[in-house]
Amino acid sequence: MKTAEERLARLEEENWFLQDKLRQLDEAMLEQQKQIDRLERALADAGSAVERLRASLEALGEGKSQLSFEEPPHYGKW
């Protein structure tokens, strides 16, 4: 049978190991949250870009394009 000191030493070792694993998991979780935040921002930016493109395409279809498709002055003068 183990003595009380041996059992206490074993419990302290297990406690240290568990605290170390908890710290590692906490760091991993924080890093994952940062990555999730970056991905959410990128997704929001992509969604905004899609909406701008959709609006531009609708404007083109209605003839309200902000782009000018006029022929340059030198075109066809060869």
C-alpha positions, 0 to 999 in steps of 0.5 A: 500500500502507498503512503500518504506522501506517495499518493500526494506526490502522484496527485500533484503530478496529475494536477500539474499534467492536467493544468498543462493540458488545460493551458495548451487547449486554451491556447489552441482555442484562442488561436481557433477563435482568431482564425474564425474571426478572420474567416468571418471578416473575409466572408463578409467582405466576399458577400459585399463584393458579390452584392456590388457585382450583382448591382453592377450587373443589374445596372448593366442590364438596365443600361445604367452602367457607370462604365463608359463603353464609347469608342475611343476617338481614334477607333476605326480611322485607319 
